Amino acid sequence: MRGLDGIRAIAALAVVAYHAMKTRLSGGFTGVDVFFVLSGFLITGLLMVEWRKYRTIRLFRFWLRRFRRLFPAVAVTTLIMIPVAMFVSSDLLVGIRRQFLGTLTFTYNWTEIASGSSYFTQWNPLLLRNMWSLAVEQQFYIFWPIILLLLVRLRTHVRPRIAGLIALASLLWMFACSLLGMDLTRIYQGTDTHLFPIIIGASLALILPHPIEEAPASVRAALPPTIRFGRGALAIIGFVSMICGFIVIDDAVMWTYPWGLLWASLSTALVLQGLVDVVSGAPGPGRVLASILDVLPLRWLGERSYALYLWHWPILIVLNTALPNLESWIVGLIVLVISIGAAAASYTWVETPMRRDGIFATLRRWLSIPQLGVQALVSFVVIVAVVASVGVALAKAPEKTTAQLAVEAGQQALTANPQPNGTDNNSGQPQQPATNGNGAAAPGTDGQANTGADGKPADKPGDKPSGKPDEGNKPSQPPAPISGGQVSIIGDSVTLASAAALQNHLAGCDLDAEVSRSTVAGLSIINDWVATGRVRPYVVISLATNSYLTVDIGEQFLNAAPNAKFVFVTGYGPRADDWIWSSNEAIAQLAAKYPQRVRMADWASAISSHEDYLASDVVHPDGRGAEIYAQLIVNALNDLPR
């Protein structure tokens, strides 16, 4: 089938772009679903060819072919990248033993689900995280031929209906799990919930009479030109829809599970039905699309797309750890170049020989060539060194990263000093509206919402300040420093890692911090606090590490607590985490737009010259960094007008 390698190449590039530059291609992760549909289609088509030829499916031969196709590339990627990661940072080896076991047994998705790790967290991403999809496919390869042996005994028109029901059941199960609020990693990585794209491809192969074969002339002639043209046009529509999905679909929106994934799957199915020989083998839109997708660069990359997918993620994780200050587009380019080179080498020297001759035969040839004794010796030394390095890495793998240890220390500080639940540190009574140092209502806190005619939060009621001091009320001394009893803090894992320092500098503050907290979660918290009277006169928001904080989102915080004044803390992390730097710009705009209500605590600028105060993820502070973080917040609070 012309064009299939082109689809593979485009899907692989979409996944690489999503991982390296998520903000530029938010739906690129659906390239995995494109691969799923392709796999279901091709495997079912091959099995049906075997059934028609032999009236049986030789299961052992099929499984052996799949093992030869999949395992060598997985093994090489794993055995090389684990030692590389070990030399870059021991933090990259956290959880590596279960990852290694799950990868080589093709159970990675279930081992990670069982461990409770999150596929979507930006914090401490696992080195072999992309191996989950290979596990799903391999599990499909084990069970589907057995199911197909039962289906082929049914009437031809019944087979795709049964397969379609299986796909529908998986789709509805994912939808139900989403509605029930189950863990998103369980929803996304589960074989049962994410099976429907593969079965959609399999159903298509059961519907079409000659899905992967050259159609007989009689069959091609029997297809009316209008139907052929229409199917070709649908294939082009499907291709455009697939590309749009890469751009539009968002992994942070629950609608995606399953409807965004269904969008990608059906788009791919539309493309495939137009690339079959009976359509693309004759003039029309199908042939045009097949010719475009069959250009040499795409065909070459598509043949190596499997290895490209395997290599790109661990290379990306190692590169981000080793060189955290590179721009995301530079990271993406370097990852792509190295991954393509590694994929080409793997395809040429490992995958193709082992698929053709067998794994053990290839290994024997590497190690025992009489006339090339030096080559055999070098091969032996390399293999022993790699295997030994992996053994050392597995043995020395730490249980927790330095970032996890910092966060846990903060959590222990919170446990040892329970939060005052929104009560004043001195009186023990619920907080009243903000006041200035003389006890009068602070600007913009007279009990009225600080919103202007346009619904946006006003800097303060009435006109903007003229900048001229009121000589009659000029304070005789500076206002007292803001105490912790006046402060509410909503933060993420960076805040959590700094909890002890914050409690030291702002004793009695109401601190609520959690790993991987987003701005959406933060808005929900502040709304709850306002509804229960828990919010204090001064609110600190530190949520720029895990998600976008736009000016509009910042204004939603201001509107939620109109009688409070705010400090927004900037984030810091690898340059490739584009959302952090976008959020920092928005925070600066907020501070400039609302000078009477907002201050910026510029953590990013303060810590950039002290990266040695951060864990290896270049995000979470150690004790020294936490002191800087806490002092910045104190300074910003005391800089607010009172």
N, C-alpha and C positions, 0 to 999 in steps of 0.2 A: 504494500500500500504506500503509494507516494504521499508524502506530507506528514507521516506519523513522527518521523524523527524531528521534523520542524516543530511540531506541537510539543514534543518532549523538551526540545531546547528552550522554547519560549516559557514553558512551565518552570523549568529549572532556573532560568534567569529571573523569573518573577519571584521565586522563593528566595534567591540570593539577595535581590534588591530589597525585599521586605525585611529580611534579617539585618542587612547592613544599613539600610536607610528607610526604616519603617515609616517615617513621616512623609516620604515621597511616594510610597506605593503601599498604602495601608491594607489592600486586599491581596497582596502578593502571596500570602500564605495559602490561598486557595489553589495555587499551583500544585499542591499536594493532592487536592481532590481531582485535578486534571489527570495526574498520574494514576490515581485510583481508578478512574473511569477507563483510562487506556488499558490498565492491567486487567480489569475484569473483562473488557472487550476482547483483547488479544488472547488471553489464556482460554477463555471460553471458545473463541474461534478455533484455536489450535486443538483443543480437546474434541470439538465437534468434527474436525477434519479426521482426527484419529478414529473417532467412533464410526464415521462413514466408511473409512478404509478397512478397519479391522473388526468392526462391530463390538468393540470393547475399548476401554481406556486402561492402558497399562500404568497403573498407579505408581509402582516403584520406579519405573523409568521416568515418569513425569516428575516425581519428587526429586530424583537424582539430578535431572536437568535443572530444576529450580535451585537446588542446593549449589550446584556448580556455577550457576549464573549469579547468585546473590552472595554467597558466603565469602568467596575470595576477596572481593572488594571491601566488604565489611571488615574482615579480619585485618587486611593491610592497613586500612584507615585507622582502626582502633589501636593496632600494635605500634604504629608510628606516632600517632598524636598523643597517646598517654605519656610516653617518655618526654616528648617535646613540652607538654604541659607541665610535667614535673620540674623541668629545668627553668621554666618561666615563673611559676608560683605554686607552692604547695596547696594554696586555696583552691586551685582548679581541680584538685584530686578529691575533694570532699564528695562522698557518695560514689566514688569511682568503682568500688568493688561490686556494688549491686548493678551499676550501669554496665560494667564489663560483662557480668553474668547475663544480664537481660539482653545485651546486644548479641552475644554469641549464641544464645539460645532462642533468639527471636521472640522474646517475651518482654521486651523493654517496656512497652506501654503498661503492662500489668504490674511489673515490679515498681515502676514509678508511682502508679496509682496507689498501690499498697503502701508505699513509703510516705504518702501524703505530700509529695513535692508538687510544686505548681509549674505547669508548662508556661504560663503566661507572665509570671513575675519577671520584672526587670532586674530583680535583686538576686545575685549569686546564680546566674544561669548555669545549668549543668553542661559539662563538656560534650557529652554524647546525646544531648536532648533530641536531636533530629532523628535518632534511630527508632523512635516510636512508630513512625509510618511504615518502616520496613517490617516491624513486628506484625502490624495489622495485615500487611500484604501476605507475609509468609503464613500466617494463621489461615488466611483465606485459601492459600494454595494447598494447605493440608486438608481442609474440609470440603471445599467446593467440588473437586473431582468426584468425591464419594456421593455428594448430593446430585451431581450431574448424572452419575450412573443410574440414579433412580429416575431423574427427569426424562432421560432419553427413552425410557420405556413407556412414556405417555405420548399422546398424540402431539404432533408438531405444534399446533396452535395453542396447546395447553402449557407447554414448557415455559414460554416467556411470561405467561400470566402468573405461574407459580413463582418464578424469579421476581416478577414485579411485586408480588405480595410480600416477599421477603424484604425487598428494598423498602416498601411502604412501612412495614413493621419496624424496621430499623430507624427510618425517618421519624415516625410518630413516637418511638421510644426516646430519641434524642429530644424531641419537642417536649415530651412529658417530663423528662429529667430537667429541662430548662425551667419549665413552669414550677416544678417542685423545689427549685433552688438548689439542686445538687451541685457538688463541686465542679467547676468548669473544666478542670483537667480530666476528671472522670467522664464528663460528657464528651469532650473532644477526642480523647485518646482511647476510649473504650472501643474494642472491636465490635461489640454489639451495637453501640450507638452510631459509630462512624462507618458502618459497613455499607450503607446504602449507595454511596458513589460507585463502589466496586460492582455492586449488583446491578446498578443502572447500566454500566458498561456490559456486563454479562447478559442482561436482558436484551440489549440491542443486538448482540451477537446471535442470540437465539431467534430474534425476529427476522433478521436479514438472511436470505438464502445462501449467499456466498460472501460472508463478511471479510475474510482475509485472503480469499483466493481470486485468481483471475476468472471472471465470469465467462461462461461459455457464450459463443457468438449468438446462439439462439436466445439465451436469457437477455443479453444486451439488446438484441433487436426487439424483443418483446416489450421492453420498457418504453412507453410513449415519450416522445421528446419533451412534451410539456411537463410530465412528471419528473424527467431527468433534470430539466432546467429548474423546476421548483425546488427539488432536493438540493441542487447545487447552490441556489440562492439561499436556502435555509442554512446551509453550511457556512456561507459567508456571514449571515446574520448571527449564527452561533459563535463564530470566531470574534466578531466585533463585540458581542455580548460578553465573551470570556475576557477580552482585554479590558472592557469597562469594569467588569467585576474586580479585576486586579487593582483598579484605581478607586472604586467606590466602596467596596465591602470593608467593614471595620471589625477587627477581632474583639473590640471592647464593647460592642453592642450585642445584647443577648438575641436580638432578631437574627443575627448571623447563624445561630445554632437552633434549627437547621436550615433556615431559609436562604441565607447567603451561600452556604455550602451546596444547597440544592441548585441555586442559580448557576454556580460554577459547573456542577455536574451535568445539568441539562444542556448548558451551552456547549460543553465538550461533546456530549452525545450528538448534538446537531452537527457539529463539525465532522465527527466520524462517519455519520451516515452519508455525508456528501463526499467523503474521500474513498469510499469503496469503489472497486473497479467498475461496477455497472454504471456508476455516475461519473466518476472522474476519468474513466477510460474513453469517454466520448466528448466532443466539443460542448462547451457550456461553462457556467460559473464554477462547477465542481472541478473541472480541469484547471481553470485559472487559479483557484485557491490551492490545489495540489501542487501546481508549478511554483507558486510563490513560496509555499512551505518547503519545497524540495530543493531550494537553492543550496549550493554546496556548503557554505558556512553553517547554516542551520542543520543540514543533514549530518555534517561532521560532529557538531556539538551535541546533537541529539543522540548519536551513537554512544557518546560518553557522558550523557546527562545523569545516569545513575551514579557514577563515581563522583561527578561534580556535586550532586546533592549530598553525598556522604561527606566529602572533604570540606565543603565550604563552612559549615557551622563550627566545628572545632577550631579551624583556622581563624575564624572570626573571633571566637572567644579568646584564644591565645593572643591574637594581635591586639585586641582591645585592652587586655591586661598588661601586655608588654609596652604598648604605645598608646596610652589613654588620651593623649592630647591631639590626636589626629582628627581632622574634620571627617564627617561621616562619608562624604563622597570619595575622599582619598582612601578611607578604610575599605569602602565597597570596591573600589578599583583594584587595590592590592589583593584583597580576598579573591576577587574574580580571576585575576591573573594567576595567582598561586594555585587556586583550586583547579583551574583549567589545565595547568601544567601537571599537577598531581593526577588529575583524572585521565589525562592522555597517557601518562606513564603507566598508571594502573591498568588501563584498558589494553595497552599494547603488550605489556610484559607479564601481567598477572591474569586479568580476566579472560582475555581471548585464549591464551594457551591452556588455562585450566578448564575453560568451558569446552574446548576442542579435544584435549587429550586426557583430562581428568586432573584432579588436585594432586594426588599422590604421584602420578606419573610425572607431572611437571616438577614437583619438589625433588624427585629422584634425579631428574635431568639437571636441575640446578646444582645438585650436590655431588654428582658422580659422572663427570665427563672426563674420561681418561686423557684425551688429547688436550684438554684445557684445564690442567690441574690447578693453575693459579686461580682461574675463575671459580672453580669449585671450592677452593679454599676460602676465597673472599666471600662467596655466598654463605658458606658455613659460618664464618666469623660474624658476618652481618646478622644472620638469623639468630645466632646465639646471643649476640649483644642486644638485639632488640627484645628478644624474649626475656632476657635477664633484667633489662631496664624496666620492662612492664612488671615483672615480679617485684622489683624493688619499689616501684610506684604503688602497687597494690598493697604492699606490706606497710609502707610509710604513710599512706593516705590519712590525713587528719580527719577526725570526726566532725569538726566544725571549722568554718572559715574564721579569719580574724574579724571580719565584719559581724558574723554571728555572735562571736564572743563579746564584742563591744555592745551589741544590742541586748544580749542577755544580761550583761552587767547593768545596763540601764533599767531593764525590767526588774532586776533584783532590787535596785534602788527604790523603784516605785512600790514594790511589795513590802520592803522594809519600812517605807514611809507612806502609808495609805493616803490617798487623795482626800481633800476636805469636802468633796462633792458640792462645790459651788458656794460654800459658806465663807464668810470673811475670816481671815486668819486671826483677827484680834477679837471680834465680838462673837463669832460663831453663828451670826445671823445671816440670812440670805442677803446677797448683794443688792444695793440700791443703785439707781442710775448714777453714772459717773459724775464726780464733782472735781472742782479744781482745788488748789492747795488751801483756799480759804473756806471750803465747805460749800460754796455756791455751785450751782449747776454748771458743769463744764460746757463750753461752746457746743451747740448742737445737741444738747442733752436735756432740753426742757420738757421732755415727755412727748414731743411731736416727732414724727418720722422725718428723718433727714433726706427727703426726696424733693427734687425740683418738679417743675411742671411737666417735664418730659419723663418722669418716673425714675430718672437716674438719681443716685444718692447725692444730695447736696453737700457742699463742703461744710456749711452750717446754715441754719435758717436765716432767711433774709439775704441781703446783699453780701457780696464778698467783702472781706475786711479791707479797709483803706490803707492799712499798714501804719497809721498814725496811732501812737499809744494814747490811752486815756490817762491824762496827767493826774486827774483827781483820784483815780483808783490804782495808781502805780504801786505794785507791791514793794514793801520795804525790804524784803529778803527773797531769795530764790525759793520756789516751792519745794516742799519735802520730796525726796526721791519716792518714786512709785514702789509700793510694797508688793510682795507676792500675793497677798490677800486680795489685791485689786485685779489680778491678771488671770485670764483663761488662755490656755495654750492647746491648740489642735495641731498635731504633727504626725510625721511618718517615722520611719525607722531611724533617720538621722536624729530626730528629736528624742527618740527612745534611747539611742546610744548616748545622748547628752543629758539624760534625766538627772543623774546625780549632780552634775554641775548646775543645772537649772534649779534644782531644789536648794542648792547651796546659795545661789545668787538671788533667787526669788522664793524664799521660804514661804510655804503656804499657798503657792500657785496651784491652780486647778489644771493639771497636766493630763491630757488624753492623747497618747501616741500609739501607733500601730504599724507593723511592717506592711509595706506595699500599699499604704493608704493613698487613695486618689482624691482629687478635688471634689468629685461627686460625693464621695463618702463624707468629706469634710463639710460640705453644705448641708447634708442630712444631719450631721451632729450639731452644727450651730443652730439649725432650726429647732431641733429638739431642746437644746439648752434654753433658747429664748422662750419656748412654750412652757418650760418648767421653771422659769425664773433663775436658771443656773448661770447664765452668761454674766460676766463681770464687766466692769467699766472699760477694761483694756483687754483686747483679744489679740493673741499672736497666732498667725497662720503660717505653718511651715510645711507646704505640700507641693513643692516644685520638683521633687525628685522622681516621682512615678507617673505623672500625667500632666497634661497641659493646664496651666493656669493663665487664662486670658483676661483681658481687661473686663470683659463682660462677666466672667465668673467672679472676678474680684469685686465687681459692683454688686453681684448677688450676695456676697458675704456682707458688704456694707449695708445693703437693704435689709438683710435678715436681722441684723442687730443695729438699728438706727441710732441708738443712744450710746453706742460704744465707739471707741477709737481703736485703730488697728495697726499692728506691725506685721508686714509680710516679709518672710525670710526667703532669700534667693536660694537656689539649689546649686550643687556642684557635682560633677561626675565626668565620665569620658565625653570628649567632644562629639562622639558619634551619637550620644543621646540628645538628639536635636530638641526634644520637648523641654529639656531643662533650660537651655539657653533662650528659647522662645518665651518660656515662662518668666525668666529673669527680666527680659525686655518689658513684658507686660507689667511686672511689679514696679519697675522704674516709672512707667507711664502712670500707673495708679498713684504713686507717691507724688508725682508732679501735678496730677489732676486734682487731687484732694489733699492739699497741704495741711488743712486743719484737722484731718481725721486719719491720715495714713503716713506711716514712715516705712522705709525699706531698711531691713537689716541685711547688709550685703555680705552674706556668708561666702559667696563665690569669690569675691575679690579678696576677702580676708584670708581664706584658706589656700588660695592658688599658689602663694609663695611658701606654703608649708605642707606640701603634699606628703611629707614624711610623717605628718600627724594623722594621716588617714590609713585605713586598712587597704589591702591590695586591690580592692574594687574601686578605689579612688572616690569613694562616696561617703563611707561611714567614719566618723572621727574616733580617735583614741582619747585617752584622758586629757592630753594637752589640747587636742583639737576641740574637745567638748568645752573646755574653759573659754576658748576664743568664741565658740558658738554662743554660749550663755551670756558672755559679756557684751557681745554685739546686740543681743536682744535687749539687755538691760539699758544699754546706751540709747537704742532706738526708742524704747518706751519713755525714757526721761527726756527725750528730745521732742516728744509730742506736746502741742500747745495745751496749757492747763489754765 
